[in-house]
Amino acid sequence: KELGLRIVLHALQAAATPLAKVIEPVLSASVDFYVRVFVRVRSSRLAVQHSSLNAAFLFHCRSCDSFFVQPLTQTRKGAIGVA
């Protein structure tokens, strides 16, 4: 259920990014295959630039049930334009 919810949230952010908007999840509910998500939408070019920091690949081992998260991007200390 959590993985499906993360996929929906990523799809919402991907749709909001070209419009210079960023989403903030407020509440989510799931029952069986049904997912409902409530989000707050904000307009912020800086937040859109940093929205990729929340995206990552999730590697999951089926035999031992462990997982590893690999971020897609990361900030560099002292980089221009990074707070």
C-alpha positions in Angstrom: 0.0 0.0 0.0 2.8 2.4 0.9 4.6 1.8 -2.4 1.4 2.5 -4.4 0.9 5.7 -2.4 4.5 6.8 -3.2 3.9 6.2 -6.9 0.7 8.4 -6.9 2.5 11.2 -5.0 5.4 11.1 -7.4 3.0 11.2 -10.4 1.3 14.2 -8.9 4.6 16.0 -8.3 5.7 15.2 -11.9 2.5 16.7 -13.2 2.9 19.8 -11.0 6.6 20.5 -11.8 6.1 21.9 -15.4 3.5 24.4 -13.9 6.1 25.7 -11.4 4.1 24.2 -8.5 5.1 21.8 -5.7 2.8 19.5 -3.8 2.8 18.8 0.0 1.0 15.7 1.1 -1.5 16.4 3.9 -3.5 13.2 4.3 -3.7 9.8 2.6 -6.1 6.9 3.0 -6.1 3.5 1.3 -8.5 0.6 1.3 -7.7 -2.5 -0.8 -6.7 -1.1 -4.2 -8.3 2.3 -3.6 -6.1 5.3 -2.6 -7.2 8.8 -1.8 -4.6 11.6 -1.3 -5.1 15.1 -0.1 -2.3 17.5 -1.0 -1.6 21.2 -0.6 -0.3 22.9 -3.8 2.1 25.8 -3.6 3.7 28.0 -6.3 7.4 28.2 -5.7 10.2 28.0 -8.3 12.9 27.3 -5.7 10.8 24.5 -4.1 10.3 23.0 -7.6 14.1 23.0 -8.2 14.6 21.1 -5.0 11.6 18.7 -5.5 13.9 16.1 -7.0 15.6 15.8 -3.6 12.5 13.8 -2.5 12.6 11.3 -5.3 14.6 8.0 -5.0 14.8 4.5 -6.3 13.7 1.7 -3.9 15.5 -1.6 -4.2 13.7 -4.4 -2.4 14.9 -8.0 -1.7 12.1 -10.5 -2.0 14.0 -13.3 -0.1 15.1 -11.4 3.0 12.5 -8.5 2.8 15.2 -5.8 3.2 15.3 -2.7 1.1 17.8 0.1 0.1 16.8 3.6 -0.9 19.0 5.4 -3.5 18.3 9.1 -3.9 18.1 10.5 -7.4 19.8 13.8 -6.5 21.7 15.3 -3.7 23.0 18.8 -2.8 26.7 19.6 -2.7 28.0 21.7 0.2 29.0 25.1 -1.0 27.2 24.8 -4.4 25.9 28.0 -5.9 22.1 28.6 -5.3 21.8 25.9 -2.7 20.8 27.0 0.8 
